[in-house]
Amino acid sequence: MTQLKRTERTRQIIHDSLQHHGADQGIVARETLLIKAGNYCGHRIKQGDFHAVWFVEEDEVKIYGSEGLLETFCPTDRLNQPATRRAAA
């Protein structure tokens, strides 16, 4: 998967995750780049009171709820894996 496709897929999964955690679909998400000491370090995607931070160096995404508390985090490679289905036992 090319870096551009991976980035676009990760953005879409983040948007889906924010909505899953309660972000309003009617609110347009805003994305900003994160810079630390002059170096690019990730993305912040905000949708209403919810937001996600995609840390490039750590290669993970953290989802924050409407109260600003961490809801979940996951390595980006796990976010980018196709969903798998398990058969019922």
MOPAC internal coordinates of N, CA, C and O (Angstrom, degrees):
PM7 1SCF
backbone

  N    0.0000 0     0.00 0     0.00 0    0    0    0
  C    1.4430 1     0.00 0     0.00 0    1    0    0
  C    1.5308 1   107.48 1     0.00 0    2    1    0
  O    1.2310 1   120.38 1   -50.10 1    3    2    1
  N    1.3320 1   116.87 1   129.90 1    3    2    1
  C    1.4492 1   119.83 1   178.97 1    5    3    2
  C    1.5210 1   110.50 1   -69.64 1    6    5    3
  O    1.2310 1   120.84 1   -19.74 1    7    6    5
  N    1.3352 1   116.00 1   160.26 1    7    6    5
  C    1.4669 1   120.09 1  -179.09 1    9    7    6
  C    1.5248 1   110.98 1   -60.76 1   10    9    7
  O    1.2310 1   119.85 1   139.44 1   11   10    9
  N    1.3424 1   117.89 1   -40.56 1   11   10    9
  C    1.4623 1   120.56 1  -179.98 1   13   11   10
  C    1.5250 1   111.08 1   -63.12 1   14   13   11
  O    1.2310 1   119.83 1   135.59 1   15   14   13
  N    1.3294 1   117.92 1   -44.41 1   15   14   13
  C    1.4662 1   120.67 1   178.19 1   17   15   14
  C    1.5237 1   110.63 1   -64.00 1   18   17   15
  O    1.2310 1   120.59 1   139.94 1   19   18   17
  N    1.3270 1   116.48 1   -40.06 1   19   18   17
  C    1.4671 1   120.34 1   179.28 1   21   19   18
  C    1.5304 1   110.10 1   -63.52 1   22   21   19
  O    1.2310 1   120.71 1   137.43 1   23   22   21
  N    1.3146 1   116.24 1   -42.57 1   23   22   21
  C    1.4674 1   120.48 1   179.03 1   25   23   22
  C    1.5209 1   110.97 1   -62.67 1   26   25   23
  O    1.2310 1   120.17 1   132.98 1   27   26   25
  N    1.3220 1   117.27 1   -47.02 1   27   26   25
  C    1.4691 1   120.72 1  -179.80 1   29   27   26
  C    1.5274 1   110.96 1   -64.02 1   30   29   27
  O    1.2310 1   120.24 1   137.97 1   31   30   29
  N    1.3220 1   117.14 1   -42.03 1   31   30   29
  C    1.4726 1   120.32 1   179.07 1   33   31   30
  C    1.5290 1   110.50 1   -64.92 1   34   33   31
  O    1.2310 1   119.93 1   138.07 1   35   34   33
  N    1.3260 1   117.74 1   -41.93 1   35   34   33
  C    1.4620 1   121.07 1   179.12 1   37   35   34
  C    1.5203 1   110.34 1   -63.82 1   38   37   35
  O    1.2310 1   119.82 1   138.24 1   39   38   37
  N    1.3376 1   117.96 1   -41.76 1   39   38   37
  C    1.4720 1   120.96 1   176.54 1   41   39   38
  C    1.5249 1   110.69 1   -58.24 1   42   41   39
  O    1.2310 1   120.20 1   134.22 1   43   42   41
  N    1.3306 1   117.23 1   -45.78 1   43   42   41
  C    1.4556 1   120.65 1  -178.60 1   45   43   42
  C    1.5274 1   111.12 1   -63.52 1   46   45   43
  O    1.2310 1   120.37 1   137.80 1   47   46   45
  N    1.3105 1   116.90 1   -42.20 1   47   46   45
  C    1.4629 1   120.76 1   179.23 1   49   47   46
  C    1.5270 1   110.37 1   -65.11 1   50   49   47
  O    1.2310 1   120.11 1   142.19 1   51   50   49
  N    1.3322 1   117.39 1   -37.81 1   51   50   49
  C    1.4662 1   120.61 1   176.88 1   53   51   50
  C    1.5164 1   110.11 1   -63.24 1   54   53   51
  O    1.2310 1   120.23 1   134.35 1   55   54   53
  N    1.3414 1   117.17 1   -45.65 1   55   54   53
  C    1.4686 1   120.21 1   178.52 1   57   55   54
  C    1.5297 1   110.53 1   -59.82 1   58   57   55
  O    1.2310 1   120.38 1   135.73 1   59   58   57
  N    1.3193 1   116.87 1   -44.27 1   59   58   57
  C    1.4689 1   121.06 1   178.39 1   61   59   58
  C    1.5260 1   110.81 1   -61.88 1   62   61   59
  O    1.2310 1   120.28 1   138.62 1   63   62   61
  N    1.3358 1   117.06 1   -41.38 1   63   62   61
  C    1.4680 1   121.47 1   179.96 1   65   63   62
  C    1.5189 1   111.42 1   -65.33 1   66   65   63
  O    1.2310 1   120.15 1   139.38 1   67   66   65
  N    1.3363 1   117.32 1   -40.62 1   67   66   65
  C    1.4593 1   120.41 1   178.30 1   69   67   66
  C    1.5248 1   110.24 1   -61.06 1   70   69   67
  O    1.2310 1   120.33 1   137.63 1   71   70   69
  N    1.3288 1   116.97 1   -42.37 1   71   70   69
  C    1.4630 1   120.30 1   178.70 1   73   71   70
  C    1.5183 1   111.02 1   -67.60 1   74   73   71
  O    1.2310 1   120.25 1   142.52 1   75   74   73
  N    1.3189 1   117.13 1   -37.48 1   75   74   73
  C    1.4664 1   121.41 1   177.85 1   77   75   74
  C    1.5337 1   110.41 1   -61.02 1   78   77   75
  O    1.2310 1   120.54 1   144.53 1   79   78   77
  N    1.3305 1   116.58 1   -35.47 1   79   78   77
  C    1.4660 1   121.10 1  -179.44 1   81   79   78
  C    1.5184 1   112.80 1   -84.06 1   82   81   79
  O    1.2310 1   120.11 1   177.74 1   83   82   81
  N    1.3460 1   117.39 1    -2.26 1   83   82   81
  C    1.4561 1   119.74 1   173.37 1   85   83   82
  C    1.5132 1   117.05 1   120.31 1   86   85   83
  O    1.2310 1   119.48 1   179.70 1   87   86   85
  N    1.3326 1   118.60 1    -0.30 1   87   86   85
  C    1.4681 1   120.17 1   178.82 1   89   87   86
  C    1.5320 1   109.59 1   -65.37 1   90   89   87
  O    1.2310 1   120.77 1   -38.48 1   91   90   89
  N    1.3089 1   116.13 1   141.52 1   91   90   89
  C    1.4608 1   123.11 1  -178.78 1   93   91   90
  C    1.5281 1   110.29 1   -72.88 1   94   93   91
  O    1.2310 1   120.37 1   -55.85 1   95   94   93
  N    1.3354 1   116.89 1   124.15 1   95   94   93
  C    1.4567 1   121.77 1   179.63 1   97   95   94
  C    1.5262 1   112.00 1   -62.57 1   98   97   95
  O    1.2310 1   120.19 1   153.64 1   99   98   97
  N    1.3306 1   117.24 1   -26.36 1   99   98   97
  C    1.4493 1   121.12 1  -177.50 1  101   99   98
  C    1.5213 1   113.89 1   -75.56 1  102  101   99
  O    1.2310 1   120.19 1   169.48 1  103  102  101
  N    1.3157 1   117.24 1   -10.52 1  103  102  101
  C    1.4602 1   121.45 1   179.85 1  105  103  102
  C    1.5275 1   108.62 1   -94.00 1  106  105  103
  O    1.2310 1   120.98 1   -50.19 1  107  106  105
  N    1.3169 1   115.73 1   129.81 1  107  106  105
  C    1.4608 1   120.66 1   179.51 1  109  107  106
  C    1.5272 1   108.96 1   -72.65 1  110  109  107
  O    1.2310 1   120.98 1   -48.87 1  111  110  109
  N    1.3227 1   115.73 1   131.13 1  111  110  109
  C    1.4637 1   120.96 1   178.36 1  113  111  110
  C    1.5279 1   109.41 1   -76.88 1  114  113  111
  O    1.2310 1   121.16 1   -36.83 1  115  114  113
  N    1.3189 1   115.39 1   143.17 1  115  114  113
  C    1.4620 1   121.39 1   176.67 1  117  115  114
  C    1.5183 1   108.54 1  -114.57 1  118  117  115
  O    1.2310 1   121.07 1   -41.37 1  119  118  117
  N    1.3170 1   115.56 1   138.63 1  119  118  117
  C    1.4610 1   120.04 1  -179.45 1  121  119  118
  C    1.5222 1   109.30 1  -121.03 1  122  121  119
  O    1.2310 1   121.10 1   -45.00 1  123  122  121
  N    1.3201 1   115.50 1   135.00 1  123  122  121
  C    1.4618 1   121.14 1   175.56 1  125  123  122
  C    1.5216 1   109.03 1  -129.13 1  126  125  123
  O    1.2310 1   121.07 1   -30.33 1  127  126  125
  N    1.3171 1   115.56 1   149.67 1  127  126  125
  C    1.4550 1   120.50 1   175.20 1  129  127  126
  C    1.5181 1   108.44 1   -84.69 1  130  129  127
  O    1.2310 1   120.76 1   -35.09 1  131  130  129
  N    1.2971 1   116.16 1   144.91 1  131  130  129
  C    1.4609 1   121.60 1   178.06 1  133  131  130
  C    1.5225 1   109.15 1  -102.64 1  134  133  131
  O    1.2310 1   121.16 1   -51.97 1  135  134  133
  N    1.3181 1   115.38 1   128.03 1  135  134  133
  C    1.4560 1   122.39 1  -179.86 1  137  135  134
  C    1.5288 1   107.93 1  -122.04 1  138  137  135
  O    1.2310 1   120.66 1   -49.14 1  139  138  137
  N    1.3147 1   116.35 1   130.86 1  139  138  137
  C    1.4716 1   121.22 1   178.26 1  141  139  138
  C    1.5223 1   107.55 1  -128.66 1  142  141  139
  O    1.2310 1   120.61 1   -56.54 1  143  142  141
  N    1.3086 1   116.43 1   123.46 1  143  142  141
  C    1.4668 1   122.48 1  -179.02 1  145  143  142
  C    1.5327 1   111.08 1    52.44 1  146  145  143
  O    1.2310 1   120.95 1  -141.84 1  147  146  145
  N    1.3354 1   115.80 1    38.16 1  147  146  145
  C    1.4572 1   120.93 1   177.36 1  149  147  146
  C    1.5208 1   115.43 1    81.38 1  150  149  147
  O    1.2310 1   119.98 1  -177.50 1  151  150  149
  N    1.3205 1   117.64 1     2.50 1  151  150  149
  C    1.4632 1   121.62 1  -178.43 1  153  151  150
  C    1.5238 1   110.83 1  -114.65 1  154  153  151
  O    1.2310 1   120.97 1   -40.29 1  155  154  153
  N    1.3171 1   115.75 1   139.71 1  155  154  153
  C    1.4642 1   121.44 1   175.48 1  157  155  154
  C    1.5224 1   108.71 1   -63.04 1  158  157  155
  O    1.2310 1   120.34 1   -48.26 1  159  158  157
  N    1.3529 1   116.95 1   131.74 1  159  158  157
  C    1.4654 1   118.89 1   179.53 1  161  159  158
  C    1.5263 1   113.34 1  -131.81 1  162  161  159
  O    1.2310 1   119.42 1   174.78 1  163  162  161
  N    1.3433 1   118.72 1    -5.22 1  163  162  161
  C    1.4506 1   118.35 1   176.99 1  165  163  162
  C    1.5158 1   113.56 1   161.97 1  166  165  163
  O    1.2310 1   121.94 1    16.92 1  167  166  165
  N    1.3317 1   113.90 1  -163.08 1  167  166  165
  C    1.4616 1   122.86 1  -179.16 1  169  167  166
  C    1.5268 1   108.59 1  -130.33 1  170  169  167
  O    1.2310 1   120.88 1   -30.43 1  171  170  169
  N    1.3153 1   115.92 1   149.57 1  171  170  169
  C    1.4695 1   121.90 1   170.86 1  173  171  170
  C    1.5157 1   106.23 1  -123.89 1  174  173  171
  O    1.2310 1   120.81 1   -54.40 1  175  174  173
  N    1.3148 1   116.05 1   125.60 1  175  174  173
  C    1.4584 1   121.95 1   178.87 1  177  175  174
  C    1.5210 1   107.09 1  -116.35 1  178  177  175
  O    1.2310 1   120.95 1   -58.10 1  179  178  177
  N    1.3287 1   115.79 1   121.90 1  179  178  177
  C    1.4663 1   121.86 1  -177.48 1  181  179  178
  C    1.5186 1   109.13 1  -118.12 1  182  181  179
  O    1.2310 1   120.97 1   -47.26 1  183  182  181
  N    1.3215 1   115.75 1   132.74 1  183  182  181
  C    1.4591 1   122.34 1   177.32 1  185  183  182
  C    1.5270 1   107.06 1  -135.81 1  186  185  183
  O    1.2310 1   121.01 1   -79.67 1  187  186  185
  N    1.3207 1   115.68 1   100.33 1  187  186  185
  C    1.4608 1   120.20 1  -175.58 1  189  187  186
  C    1.5125 1   109.72 1    65.71 1  190  189  187
  O    1.2310 1   120.54 1    50.67 1  191  190  189
  N    1.3356 1   116.57 1  -129.33 1  191  190  189
  C    1.4649 1   121.70 1  -179.90 1  193  191  190
  C    1.5268 1   112.76 1   -86.46 1  194  193  191
  O    1.2310 1   119.86 1   178.12 1  195  194  193
  N    1.3090 1   117.88 1    -1.88 1  195  194  193
  C    1.4628 1   122.87 1  -177.77 1  197  195  194
  C    1.5278 1   109.49 1  -102.89 1  198  197  195
  O    1.2310 1   120.76 1   -29.66 1  199  198  197
  N    1.3249 1   116.15 1   150.34 1  199  198  197
  C    1.4572 1   118.04 1   174.29 1  201  199  198
  C    1.5286 1   110.66 1  -154.07 1  202  201  199
  O    1.2310 1   122.14 1   -18.12 1  203  202  201
  N    1.3156 1   113.51 1   161.88 1  203  202  201
  C    1.4572 1   121.63 1   177.17 1  205  203  202
  C    1.5184 1   107.89 1  -130.69 1  206  205  203
  O    1.2310 1   121.09 1   -32.93 1  207  206  205
  N    1.3148 1   115.52 1   147.07 1  207  206  205
  C    1.4537 1   121.11 1   175.58 1  209  207  206
  C    1.5255 1   107.17 1  -122.78 1  210  209  207
  O    1.2310 1   121.69 1   -54.93 1  211  210  209
  N    1.3194 1   114.37 1   125.07 1  211  210  209
  C    1.4622 1   122.15 1   179.48 1  213  211  210
  C    1.5154 1   106.70 1  -104.80 1  214  213  211
  O    1.2310 1   120.52 1   -75.49 1  215  214  213
  N    1.3383 1   116.62 1   104.51 1  215  214  213
  C    1.4555 1   122.81 1  -178.85 1  217  215  214
  C    1.5280 1   109.17 1   -89.03 1  218  217  215
  O    1.2310 1   120.47 1   -62.86 1  219  218  217
  N    1.3258 1   116.71 1   117.14 1  219  218  217
  C    1.4494 1   121.10 1  -176.16 1  221  219  218
  C    1.5197 1   111.36 1   -71.45 1  222  221  219
  O    1.2310 1   119.95 1   132.13 1  223  222  221
  N    1.3244 1   117.69 1   -47.87 1  223  222  221
  C    1.4551 1   120.64 1  -176.43 1  225  223  222
  C    1.5282 1   111.92 1   -62.30 1  226  225  223
  O    1.2310 1   120.40 1   138.48 1  227  226  225
  N    1.3286 1   116.84 1   -41.52 1  227  226  225
  C    1.4621 1   121.14 1   178.88 1  229  227  226
  C    1.5264 1   111.24 1   -81.27 1  230  229  227
  O    1.2310 1   120.66 1   165.27 1  231  230  229
  N    1.3331 1   116.35 1   -14.73 1  231  230  229
  C    1.4618 1   123.24 1  -179.55 1  233  231  230
  C    1.5342 1   111.21 1    57.43 1  234  233  231
  O    1.2310 1   121.37 1  -131.29 1  235  234  233
  N    1.3553 1   114.99 1    48.71 1  235  234  233
  C    1.4486 1   119.34 1   178.69 1  237  235  234
  C    1.5263 1   110.98 1  -146.04 1  238  237  235
  O    1.2310 1   121.87 1   -18.69 1  239  238  237
  N    1.3298 1   114.03 1   161.31 1  239  238  237
  C    1.4632 1   121.81 1   177.95 1  241  239  238
  C    1.5245 1   107.75 1  -118.72 1  242  241  239
  O    1.2310 1   121.02 1   -43.76 1  243  242  241
  N    1.3330 1   115.66 1   136.24 1  243  242  241
  C    1.4613 1   121.31 1   175.53 1  245  243  242
  C    1.5217 1   107.49 1  -118.24 1  246  245  243
  O    1.2310 1   120.59 1   -49.55 1  247  246  245
  N    1.3312 1   116.49 1   130.45 1  247  246  245
  C    1.4595 1   123.66 1   179.88 1  249  247  246
  C    1.5261 1   107.86 1  -105.68 1  250  249  247
  O    1.2310 1   120.76 1   -51.24 1  251  250  249
  N    1.3357 1   116.15 1   128.76 1  251  250  249
  C    1.4631 1   122.18 1  -179.78 1  253  251  250
  C    1.5217 1   109.47 1  -113.91 1  254  253  251
  O    1.2310 1   120.27 1   -42.46 1  255  254  253
  N    1.3235 1   117.10 1   137.54 1  255  254  253
  C    1.4531 1   123.19 1  -179.60 1  257  255  254
  C    1.5183 1   112.34 1   -80.08 1  258  257  255
  O    1.2310 1   121.42 1     4.15 1  259  258  257
  N    1.3241 1   114.89 1  -175.85 1  259  258  257
  C    1.4650 1   121.42 1  -175.78 1  261  259  258
  C    1.5272 1   113.12 1   -65.31 1  262  261  259
  O    1.2310 1   119.92 1   158.34 1  263  262  261
  N    1.3197 1   117.75 1   -21.66 1  263  262  261
  C    1.4646 1   121.67 1   178.45 1  265  263  262
  C    1.5318 1   111.47 1   -89.33 1  266  265  263
  O    1.2310 1   120.51 1  -179.31 1  267  266  265
  N    1.3356 1   116.63 1     0.69 1  267  266  265
  C    1.4616 1   121.04 1  -179.24 1  269  267  266
  C    1.5104 1   113.90 1    83.48 1  270  269  267
  O    1.2310 1   120.29 1  -173.64 1  271  270  269
  N    1.3319 1   117.04 1     6.36 1  271  270  269
  C    1.4620 1   121.30 1  -179.72 1  273  271  270
  C    1.5209 1   110.78 1   -90.86 1  274  273  271
  O    1.2310 1   120.84 1   -34.58 1  275  274  273
  N    1.3194 1   115.99 1   145.42 1  275  274  273
  C    1.4518 1   121.65 1   179.02 1  277  275  274
  C    1.5246 1   110.02 1   -62.85 1  278  277  275
  O    1.2310 1   120.81 1   -56.82 1  279  278  277
  N    1.3272 1   116.05 1   123.18 1  279  278  277
  C    1.4686 1   121.68 1   178.65 1  281  279  278
  C    1.5278 1   110.61 1   -93.08 1  282  281  279
  O    1.2310 1   120.57 1   134.41 1  283  282  281
  N    1.3322 1   116.52 1   -45.59 1  283  282  281
  C    1.4603 1   120.66 1  -177.42 1  285  283  282
  C    1.5212 1   109.73 1  -162.01 1  286  285  283
  O    1.2310 1   120.58 1   -20.34 1  287  286  285
  N    1.3103 1   116.50 1   159.66 1  287  286  285
  C    1.4613 1   120.98 1   171.89 1  289  287  286
  C    1.5090 1   108.75 1  -144.29 1  290  289  287
  O    1.2310 1   121.50 1   -24.97 1  291  290  289
  N    1.3263 1   114.74 1   155.03 1  291  290  289
  C    1.4562 1   119.57 1  -174.37 1  293  291  290
  C    1.5235 1   109.03 1  -158.77 1  294  293  291
  O    1.2310 1   119.62 1   -39.23 1  295  294  293
  N    1.3428 1   118.34 1   140.77 1  295  294  293
  C    1.4574 1   119.69 1   172.66 1  297  295  294
  C    1.5297 1   109.99 1   -60.63 1  298  297  295
  O    1.2310 1   120.07 1   -36.76 1  299  298  297
  N    1.3205 1   117.47 1   143.24 1  299  298  297
  C    1.4622 1   119.71 1  -177.34 1  301  299  298
  C    1.5226 1   112.36 1   -64.74 1  302  301  299
  O    1.2310 1   119.59 1   151.04 1  303  302  301
  N    1.3306 1   118.38 1   -28.96 1  303  302  301
  C    1.4650 1   117.83 1   178.56 1  305  303  302
  C    1.5246 1   111.14 1   -65.38 1  306  305  303
  O    1.2310 1   120.12 1   150.30 1  307  306  305
  N    1.3201 1   117.38 1   -29.70 1  307  306  305
  C    1.4589 1   120.32 1   176.49 1  309  307  306
  C    1.5327 1   110.57 1   -74.16 1  310  309  307
  O    1.2310 1   120.56 1   145.72 1  311  310  309
  N    1.3342 1   116.53 1   -34.28 1  311  310  309
  C    1.4619 1   120.40 1   176.34 1  313  311  310
  C    1.5206 1   110.88 1   -63.46 1  314  313  311
  O    1.2310 1   120.81 1   144.80 1  315  314  313
  N    1.3222 1   116.06 1   -35.20 1  315  314  313
  C    1.4569 1   120.59 1  -174.12 1  317  315  314
  C    1.5220 1   114.28 1   -87.85 1  318  317  315
  O    1.2310 1   119.92 1   178.89 1  319  318  317
  N    1.3094 1   117.76 1    -1.11 1  319  318  317
  C    1.4633 1   119.60 1   177.59 1  321  319  318
  C    1.5136 1   109.18 1   -77.99 1  322  321  319
  O    1.2310 1   119.97 1   -38.25 1  323  322  321
  N    1.3426 1   117.66 1   141.75 1  323  322  321
  C    1.4568 1   119.09 1   175.43 1  325  323  322
  C    1.5153 1   110.67 1   -61.83 1  326  325  323
  O    1.2310 1   120.93 1   -34.78 1  327  326  325
  N    1.3091 1   115.83 1   145.22 1  327  326  325
  C    1.4642 1   120.46 1   178.09 1  329  327  326
  C    1.5127 1   109.66 1   -62.37 1  330  329  327
  O    1.2310 1   120.79 1   -41.12 1  331  330  329
  N    1.3241 1   116.09 1   138.88 1  331  330  329
  C    1.4547 1   120.24 1   176.61 1  333  331  330
  C    1.5027 1   108.91 1  -112.63 1  334  333  331
  O    1.2310 1   121.28 1   -31.50 1  335  334  333
  N    1.3079 1   115.16 1   148.50 1  335  334  333
  C    1.4581 1   120.52 1   178.86 1  337  335  334
  C    1.5196 1   108.57 1  -109.65 1  338  337  335
  O    1.2310 1   121.44 1   -39.76 1  339  338  337
  N    1.3120 1   114.85 1   140.24 1  339  338  337
  C    1.4593 1   119.36 1   176.24 1  341  339  338
  C    1.5168 1   108.95 1  -106.46 1  342  341  339
  O    1.2310 1   121.43 1   -40.69 1  343  342  341
  N    1.3025 1   114.88 1   139.31 1  343  342  341
  C    1.4597 1   119.53 1   177.05 1  345  343  342
  C    1.5192 1   109.09 1   -74.33 1  346  345  343
  O    1.2310 1   121.07 1   -35.49 1  347  346  345
  N    1.3208 1   115.56 1   144.51 1  347  346  345
  C    1.4680 1   120.32 1   176.74 1  349  347  346
  C    1.5070 1   109.47 1   -65.48 1  350  349  347
  O    1.2310 1   120.75 1   -37.99 1  351  350  349
  N    1.3220 1   116.16 1   142.01 1  351  350  349
  C    1.4700 1   120.74 1  -179.13 1  353  351  350
  C    1.4994 1   111.09 1   -80.64 1  354  353  351
  O    1.2310 1   120.10 1   180.00 1  355  354  353

